[in-house]
Structures are given as structure tokens and as C-alpha cells.
């Protein structure tokens, strides 16, 4: 969502997120929130690196 909204300069509606309420995330580096806005990641692809340890933890939880 951060990429989409940042690519549309005419987008003037508030874009909600529950990111700040997450206990644990599947990305290695948390999103930066400044002034109530999430900065779109600037790395390759979607700009995030997955935390495979957390993904494996979720995977085990859904299998059991």
C-alpha cells in the first residue's frame, strides 16, 4: 500500500495501516513511521527482506 500511495501524487485520502500494532513482522527491518506516515521502502523489488525465522514460526503454527 505504501508503494501505491507514494506513486500517486494526487492521492489525498488517508491510507490506514495497522502496522504499528503488529507484535512481530515477517520483514527484517521495520517500516519507518514519521509524522504519522510510513516511508515506502527503497530497496530492490518491494524493498523489504523477509525474516524467514518468523515465516517458519507461522508455518509451524498453521500446520500443527
C-alpha positions in Angstrom: 0.0 0.0 0.0 2.9 2.4 0.8 4.3 1.9 -2.7 0.9 2.5 -4.4 0.0 5.7 -2.4 3.5 7.1 -2.8 3.3 6.6 -6.6 0.0 8.6 -6.9 0.7 12.3 -6.1 -3.0 13.1 -6.5 -3.9 10.6 -3.8 -5.3 12.8 -1.0 -7.3 10.3 1.1 -5.9 8.9 4.4 -4.4 5.5 4.0 -4.8 3.4 7.2 -2.4 0.8 8.4 -2.3 -1.4 11.5 1.4 -1.9 11.1 2.2 -0.1 14.3 0.1 -2.6 16.2 1.9 -5.7 15.0 3.7 -7.7 17.6 6.1 -9.4 15.1 6.5 -8.9 11.4 7.7 -11.1 8.5 10.1 -8.4 7.3 13.6 -7.9 8.8 13.7 -4.1 9.0 10.6 -2.4 10.4 8.9 0.3 8.3 9.9 3.9 9.3 6.9 5.9 10.5 7.5 9.7 10.6 4.8 12.3 11.2 2.2 9.6 11.0 3.3 8.5 7.6 5.1 5.2 6.5 8.0 5.8 4.2 7.9 3.4 1.2 10.8 1.0 1.3 13.5 1.9 -1.2 15.3 -1.5 -1.7 15.1 -3.8 -4.7 11.7 -5.2 -5.6 9.2 -4.3 -2.9 12.1 -3.0 -0.8 11.9 -5.5 2.0 13.8 -8.6 3.2 11.8 -11.4 4.6 12.5 -12.8 8.0 12.4 -16.5 7.3 12.6 -17.4 11.0 9.3 -15.7 11.6 7.8 -17.1 8.5 8.8 -20.6 9.6 7.3 -19.9 13.0 4.0 -19.0 11.4 4.3 -22.0 9.1 4.7 -24.4 12.1 1.7 -22.8 13.9 -0.7 -23.3 10.9 0.5 -26.9 10.4 0.1 -28.1 14.0 
